Amino acid sequence: MIARRNFIALGAGLTASLVAAGYSRLCLTPVVENVVLVEQGLPVSQSQALPQALPQAPPQTPPQTPPQTPPQTPPQTPPQTPAQSPRENYARPPGDHHPDSMILDQIAGEPSQFEPPADVVLSPVQRSAFNSALARLRRLQNYVGYGNFNIIGWDESLKLAQERDAVGAFAQNELDLIEQLFFTNAETLGFYGDKVVSSLSATIVRRDIEKIPGSGHFLFKGDSIATYKRIRQDLGDLVILTSGIRSVVKQIYLFMDKAEQVDGNLSLASYSLAPPGHSYHAVGDFDVGKKGFGRRNFSEAFAHTDEFKRLIDLGYLNIRYPEQNPFGVRYEPWHIKVV
């Protein structure tokens, strides 16, 4: 489904006009944003450069011959060499790019349901702003704490960064880059899920959430909490909460962190993590896993555990991204659909 063939660079053009926008409630209605254009660009580095297809040679004109001599057959043009997939040309093995070492094989092996877009890769100029913004978000997470970082809003993040030397104020190019990531039309990345949060300044209302003891995560009161408590009642501590609410800021950070692992390839990142604004973790979904299973809880290995089989046998749970789903997302057996 996601066997992309060419690199393009994510174009600039958005201003930081929305950065100072006031707080707003989460928008639960899917919204389609189409405000970032994508333009042709060069590979990020020589190690990532795709081998170009050989140019098609023009047919040669047969030489003139006497009337009695049969015309000569023009020589055959050599067949055009197909361009390699970006995934065939990575300098490092897939395991160095993604915690799930099988992910690139999964992409290549899936049946194609549509012509995928070209891979979107950060340009060298964008990569500089990307690196500094990601480092600043990491410092912010360290400052406010892992649990609080799951629910912090964008405006609050800007204020803290401005006031705390341990974080440091966001530079203008960092703000522009983050806005561009948030407002990019996700379909250009090969992601076809809904945009469930339309405002960069969307906030998590604290009275509507509850912290889950021992997890560092929060869940929304109502259906999310009720579903999780029902799972715990039926399966006990065999299944644990591995990810709950993710604010816009947390999703931006996770997406950027994933993109860093794949050398700035936003399309590869979107295959295993919803782009900012498109995560249902912001409105009610959550992840579960097997106790003591570690990072394998976020790989297909979880689907082969007894815990997952027991979850499915409960009969009342749905998985947000099943196998061969139409959203451009890998199989996520751990992602519980609530909304």
Backbone torsions as a table, in degrees:
resi	resn	phi	psi	omega
1	MET	NA	-32.2	-170.7
2	ILE	-117.3	27.0	-177.2
3	ALA	-75.6	80.1	-175.4
4	ARG	-77.8	154.1	-168.9
5	ARG	-117.3	-26.1	-173.1
6	ASN	-133.8	159.3	174.2
7	PHE	-97.4	141.1	165.7
8	ILE	-135.1	158.0	-178.7
9	ALA	-98.1	142.5	177.8
10	LEU	-72.1	120.1	-175.1
11	GLY	-76.4	151.8	176.1
12	ALA	-89.8	178.6	174.7
13	GLY	143.7	-11.7	178.4
14	LEU	-87.7	145.2	175.6
15	THR	-95.9	176.3	179.9
16	ALA	-96.4	30.2	-174.0
17	SER	-67.0	-22.9	-176.2
18	LEU	-92.0	-4.2	-174.4
19	VAL	-62.4	-38.4	-177.1
20	ALA	-86.2	9.4	-178.2
21	ALA	-62.9	148.5	-178.5
22	GLY	-73.3	171.1	178.8
23	TYR	-64.6	147.9	174.2
24	SER	-143.7	157.0	178.0
25	ARG	-72.3	157.6	177.6
26	LEU	-63.1	138.6	176.6
27	CYS	-94.0	119.0	-176.9
28	LEU	-90.1	-8.1	-179.2
29	THR	-89.6	127.1	178.8
30	PRO	-54.7	134.7	-179.6
31	VAL	-126.8	137.5	177.9
32	VAL	-101.4	123.1	178.2
33	GLU	-106.1	134.7	-178.9
34	ASN	-137.4	54.2	-171.8
35	VAL	-110.7	-3.1	179.2
36	VAL	-113.9	125.4	177.2
37	LEU	-88.3	156.8	178.1
38	VAL	-118.8	132.4	-177.5
39	GLU	-122.5	158.5	179.8
40	GLN	-65.1	141.6	-178.8
41	GLY	-148.2	177.7	-178.8
42	LEU	-95.9	158.7	175.7
43	PRO	-59.1	153.6	-176.7
44	VAL	-65.0	-40.3	-178.7
45	SER	-148.1	166.9	-178.6
46	GLN	-63.2	-31.5	-179.7
47	SER	-68.8	-22.7	179.5
48	GLN	-97.7	-6.8	-173.0
49	ALA	-62.6	136.4	179.2
50	LEU	-83.3	137.7	173.3
51	PRO	-64.1	130.0	-177.3
52	GLN	-76.4	147.9	175.5
53	ALA	-66.7	142.2	177.9
54	LEU	-64.5	137.0	179.5
55	PRO	-65.8	143.2	178.6
56	GLN	-73.2	119.8	-179.5
57	ALA	-72.6	138.7	179.3
58	PRO	-69.2	148.8	178.5
59	PRO	-60.4	139.0	178.7
60	GLN	-83.6	143.8	179.0
61	THR	-81.4	127.2	-179.4
62	PRO	-63.9	141.1	179.9
63	PRO	-66.4	153.2	178.1
64	GLN	-69.9	141.8	-179.3
65	THR	-131.3	158.3	175.2
66	PRO	-57.7	156.0	-176.5
67	PRO	-56.4	-34.1	-176.2
68	GLN	-79.7	-13.7	-176.2
69	THR	-92.5	128.8	178.3
70	PRO	-60.2	144.7	179.1
71	PRO	-63.4	143.4	179.3
72	GLN	-77.5	148.7	177.6
73	THR	-81.0	128.6	179.3
74	PRO	-62.7	145.4	178.9
75	PRO	-62.6	147.5	-178.1
76	GLN	-73.6	138.0	175.9
77	THR	-76.3	132.9	179.7
78	PRO	-61.1	143.0	-178.8
79	PRO	-61.3	148.6	-179.5
80	GLN	-74.5	132.3	-179.3
81	THR	-81.0	124.4	-179.7
82	PRO	-68.5	144.7	177.2
83	ALA	-68.8	144.1	178.6
84	GLN	-76.3	154.5	172.5
85	SER	-69.2	147.3	176.3
86	PRO	-55.9	-30.9	-178.1
87	ARG	-71.4	-18.6	178.4
88	GLU	-84.9	-6.1	-170.2
89	ASN	-121.1	13.3	177.7
90	TYR	-70.4	138.6	-177.9
91	ALA	-73.6	-27.0	-178.9
92	ARG	-110.4	156.4	179.8
93	PRO	-67.5	155.1	-176.4
94	PRO	-55.5	-32.9	-178.2
95	GLY	-61.1	-22.6	178.1
96	ASP	-80.8	-13.0	-175.4
97	HIS	-101.7	-22.2	-171.0
98	HIS	-151.4	138.4	-179.7
99	PRO	-60.0	-30.8	175.3
100	ASP	-91.4	100.1	-172.9
101	SER	-67.5	-11.1	-178.9
102	MET	-90.8	-2.9	-167.4
103	ILE	-63.5	-41.1	-177.6
104	LEU	-69.8	-34.4	175.2
105	ASP	-65.6	-36.7	178.2
106	GLN	-63.2	-43.2	-179.7
107	ILE	-61.1	-49.5	-176.2
108	ALA	-65.4	-29.9	-174.7
109	GLY	-88.8	-9.0	-177.1
110	GLU	-77.6	144.0	177.6
111	PRO	-66.9	140.6	-179.4
112	SER	-82.7	120.8	178.4
113	GLN	-95.9	-14.0	-179.2
114	PHE	-161.5	166.1	177.5
115	GLU	-75.1	113.1	-175.1
116	PRO	-73.6	154.1	175.7
117	PRO	-73.4	165.1	176.1
118	ALA	-68.4	152.2	178.1
119	ASP	-63.9	136.3	177.2
120	VAL	-99.0	122.0	-175.8
121	VAL	-126.4	138.9	178.0
122	LEU	-62.4	138.9	174.8
123	SER	-75.7	164.7	177.8
124	PRO	-56.4	-39.5	179.4
125	VAL	-65.7	-44.9	178.8
126	GLN	-64.8	-33.7	-177.7
127	ARG	-64.2	-34.0	177.9
128	SER	-63.3	-48.4	177.4
129	ALA	-65.2	-38.2	178.5
130	PHE	-58.8	-48.6	-176.7
131	ASN	-62.7	-43.9	-178.7
132	SER	-70.6	-36.5	178.2
133	ALA	-67.0	-41.2	179.0
134	LEU	-64.4	-41.9	177.6
135	ALA	-62.3	-37.1	179.9
136	ARG	-69.3	-40.0	177.5
137	LEU	-64.2	-35.8	176.6
138	ARG	-64.7	-40.9	178.1
139	ARG	-65.8	-37.0	177.4
140	LEU	-64.1	-42.7	178.4
141	GLN	-62.5	-41.2	178.2
142	ASN	-64.1	-34.8	-176.7
143	TYR	-73.1	-47.1	-175.0
144	VAL	-87.0	-15.8	-178.3
145	GLY	96.8	147.6	-175.1
146	TYR	-57.4	-47.0	-177.2
147	GLY	-64.1	-48.0	-179.7
148	ASN	-64.9	-30.9	179.8
149	PHE	-65.3	-22.3	177.8
150	ASN	-67.3	-22.5	-172.6
151	ILE	-124.3	3.1	-177.5
152	ILE	-71.5	143.8	179.3
153	GLY	-90.8	166.7	-177.7
154	TRP	-68.0	-45.8	-179.3
155	ASP	-63.7	-39.3	177.2
156	GLU	-65.0	-37.9	178.6
157	SER	-63.4	-42.8	179.3
158	LEU	-62.4	-41.5	-178.9
159	LYS	-65.6	-45.6	179.7
160	LEU	-63.6	-42.2	179.7
161	ALA	-61.9	-38.9	-179.6
162	GLN	-66.9	-36.1	-171.8
163	GLU	-93.2	-18.2	-173.1
164	ARG	-112.8	119.0	179.6
165	ASP	-63.6	-25.3	179.9
166	ALA	-66.3	-19.2	178.4
167	VAL	-107.8	-55.6	-178.9
168	GLY	88.1	141.0	-176.8
169	ALA	-65.3	144.4	176.8
170	PHE	-67.6	134.0	174.1
171	ALA	-75.4	159.3	-176.9
172	GLN	-61.1	-40.0	-179.5
173	ASN	-67.9	-28.1	175.2
174	GLU	-69.7	-42.8	178.3
175	LEU	-62.6	-43.3	179.2
176	ASP	-61.4	-42.4	-178.7
177	LEU	-64.9	-43.5	179.8
178	ILE	-65.2	-42.6	176.6
179	GLU	-60.5	-41.5	-178.5
180	GLN	-63.2	-41.4	177.3
181	LEU	-62.7	-41.6	-176.7
182	PHE	-69.0	-38.0	-174.4
183	PHE	-96.6	2.3	176.1
184	THR	-62.1	137.4	172.9
185	ASN	-67.6	111.7	-172.4
186	ALA	-62.4	-21.9	179.5
187	GLU	-65.3	-25.5	176.3
188	THR	-68.5	-17.2	176.8
189	LEU	-94.5	-3.6	-175.9
190	GLY	86.6	16.5	178.0
191	PHE	-105.5	125.8	-172.7
192	TYR	-118.6	21.5	175.6
193	GLY	-84.2	172.1	-178.6
194	ASP	-74.0	152.0	168.2
195	LYS	-93.6	112.2	-172.0
196	VAL	-100.3	-13.3	174.9
197	VAL	-126.2	115.6	-172.9
198	SER	-95.8	-13.2	-176.0
199	SER	-113.9	131.2	175.7
200	LEU	-63.7	-26.7	-179.0
201	SER	-91.6	10.6	178.5
202	ALA	-58.7	142.1	-177.4
203	THR	-124.3	159.2	173.3
204	ILE	-94.0	121.4	-179.5
205	VAL	-78.0	117.5	-170.4
206	ARG	-63.6	-32.4	-178.9
207	ARG	-72.7	-11.1	-178.9
208	ASP	-96.1	4.0	-174.7
209	ILE	-126.9	165.0	-179.9
210	GLU	-141.2	134.0	178.6
211	LYS	-81.7	135.2	-179.5
212	ILE	-91.2	116.0	-175.2
213	PRO	-55.6	137.6	175.1
214	GLY	76.9	2.8	-175.5
215	SER	-113.1	-24.7	-173.0
216	GLY	75.9	8.0	-176.6
217	HIS	-119.5	159.9	177.5
218	PHE	-117.6	154.6	171.8
219	LEU	-131.7	152.3	175.5
220	PHE	-72.0	140.6	173.3
221	LYS	-66.5	152.6	-177.4
222	GLY	103.5	-130.0	-173.4
223	ASP	-63.2	-38.0	-177.7
224	SER	-64.8	-51.8	179.2
225	ILE	-62.2	-42.7	-178.3
226	ALA	-62.4	-41.8	179.8
227	THR	-65.7	-44.0	-179.5
228	TYR	-64.6	-44.0	-179.9
229	LYS	-64.2	-34.2	178.2
230	ARG	-67.7	-39.6	176.6
231	ILE	-61.8	-45.1	-179.6
232	ARG	-65.0	-35.1	178.3
233	GLN	-66.8	-37.7	-176.8
234	ASP	-82.8	-33.6	-174.1
235	LEU	-117.4	-5.4	-179.7
236	GLY	66.1	-146.7	-176.6
237	ASP	-88.6	15.2	174.5
238	LEU	-65.7	-31.3	-179.0
239	VAL	-116.8	134.0	-177.9
240	ILE	-120.7	159.9	174.7
241	LEU	-81.0	121.0	-179.2
242	THR	-106.4	-18.8	175.7
243	SER	-162.1	128.6	-179.7
244	GLY	-112.8	-124.6	-179.2
245	ILE	-66.0	137.6	171.9
246	ARG	-127.6	118.2	175.7
247	SER	-70.4	173.6	175.7
248	VAL	-57.1	-42.7	-178.3
249	VAL	-63.1	-44.7	-179.1
250	LYS	-64.2	-40.0	-179.8
251	GLN	-68.5	-37.2	174.9
252	ILE	-59.7	-46.8	-179.6
253	TYR	-61.5	-47.1	-178.9
254	LEU	-63.1	-40.6	-179.5
255	PHE	-66.1	-42.4	178.9
256	MET	-66.3	-39.9	177.9
257	ASP	-61.9	-40.3	177.6
258	LYS	-67.2	-40.9	179.1
259	ALA	-63.3	-34.7	177.8
260	GLU	-62.9	-36.4	-178.4
261	GLN	-67.2	-22.4	-179.1
262	VAL	-115.7	36.3	172.1
263	ASP	57.5	39.4	176.1
264	GLY	79.0	12.1	179.0
265	ASN	-84.0	100.0	-176.0
266	LEU	-68.4	-28.3	179.9
267	SER	-69.4	-42.6	175.7
268	LEU	-63.5	-40.6	179.6
269	ALA	-61.7	-39.7	-176.6
270	SER	-70.5	-16.2	178.5
271	TYR	-71.6	-28.4	-177.6
272	SER	-117.2	-0.5	178.8
273	LEU	-152.7	127.7	-178.3
274	ALA	-61.4	135.6	176.4
275	PRO	-59.6	157.7	-180.0
276	PRO	-51.6	134.1	-178.7
277	GLY	90.8	-12.7	-175.7
278	HIS	-108.6	5.3	-177.6
279	SER	-90.0	126.3	176.2
280	TYR	-72.4	-6.8	172.8
281	HIS	-64.4	-21.6	-179.7
282	ALA	-77.3	-13.6	-174.9
283	VAL	-130.0	3.1	174.3
284	GLY	152.6	-27.1	-179.2
285	ASP	-69.0	161.0	175.6
286	PHE	-151.0	165.4	180.0
287	ASP	-109.8	146.1	175.3
288	VAL	-126.9	164.4	179.3
289	GLY	-157.6	179.4	178.2
290	LYS	-88.2	133.5	180.0
291	LYS	-60.4	128.5	178.8
292	GLY	81.1	4.6	-176.9
293	PHE	-87.6	-11.7	174.8
294	GLY	61.4	-141.3	-175.7
295	ARG	-67.4	-18.4	177.9
296	ARG	-64.7	-17.5	174.7
297	ASN	-61.6	-21.0	179.4
298	PHE	-106.6	30.9	174.2
299	SER	-132.4	171.0	-178.5
300	GLU	-65.1	-14.6	178.2
301	ALA	-58.9	-29.6	179.7
302	PHE	-62.1	-31.3	-178.7
303	ALA	-66.8	-16.0	-178.4
304	HIS	-100.9	8.7	179.3
305	THR	-89.4	156.4	176.1
306	ASP	-64.4	-31.7	-179.6
307	GLU	-62.6	-43.0	178.8
308	PHE	-65.2	-42.5	179.9
309	LYS	-61.1	-38.1	178.4
310	ARG	-69.6	-35.6	175.7
311	LEU	-59.2	-47.8	-179.3
312	ILE	-64.8	-37.8	-179.4
313	ASP	-65.3	-18.9	178.2
314	LEU	-61.0	-33.6	173.6
315	GLY	87.3	-10.2	-177.4
316	TYR	-111.8	5.9	-179.1
317	LEU	-106.9	146.5	173.8
318	ASN	-122.0	146.4	177.6
319	ILE	-95.7	131.6	-177.3
320	ARG	-64.5	-42.4	-176.5
321	TYR	-123.9	84.5	179.9
322	PRO	-72.6	-180.0	178.9
323	GLU	-62.6	141.2	178.2
324	GLN	50.6	45.7	178.6
325	ASN	-76.7	160.6	-175.5
326	PRO	-87.8	11.4	-171.8
327	PHE	-96.3	-2.3	-176.6
328	GLY	77.4	26.1	-177.1
329	VAL	-121.6	142.5	177.2
330	ARG	-65.5	165.0	176.4
331	TYR	-62.4	124.2	179.5
332	GLU	-124.6	83.7	-177.8
333	PRO	-66.7	-14.7	-177.5
334	TRP	-88.5	-11.3	-171.0
335	HIS	-91.8	108.5	-177.8
336	ILE	-84.6	125.2	179.6
337	LYS	-84.0	123.7	178.7
338	VAL	-116.5	-47.9	-176.6
339	VAL	-78.4	NA	NA
